[in-house]
Amino acid sequence: MKATHLVKSNNIEKQIIKQKEKVIIPLNKIIDYRYKQRLVVAKGFLEEERNFGTKKEPIMKIVKFMQYDDYFTDEDTGEVVTVKRHEKIEIDGEKCDHFGNLIKYYTIDDL
């Protein structure tokens, strides 16, 4: 009787994991699509080494920026003004959001 109970419990646990995987895969794809969507407006890319530590204990990382143009209409003259901007997209080869936080992908443990 106990062995049958354990087998049923294991089967249910496997079904739960399979359902979680069905949810996680599309969520992680959406994260990748949002990242690609940011890169569409890029006019160019720039890499530079930056210190993320202190002067005494430097932590040097390579940061990749995307360069893009922002357009605004001047309220006084009605002319379109172009502003050159840049945004972090990678830190040491890992994708990051526009604030510089590394992008976190979902795992089964998150659900």
Number of C-alpha atoms within 10 A of each C-alpha: 5 6 8 9 9 11 11 11 12 12 11 12 12 12 12 13 15 12 12 16 16 11 15 17 14 11 15 15 12 12 15 14 12 12 17 11 11 14 16 9 13 16 13 11 15 12 13 10 13 13 13 12 11 9 8 6 9 11 12 13 15 15 20 22 20 19 17 17 13 10 10 11 11 10 8 6 7 9 10 11 12 11 10 11 13 17 19 20 24 21 20 12 11 12 18 20 16 16 9 14 14 14 16 11 13 15 14 14 7 8 10
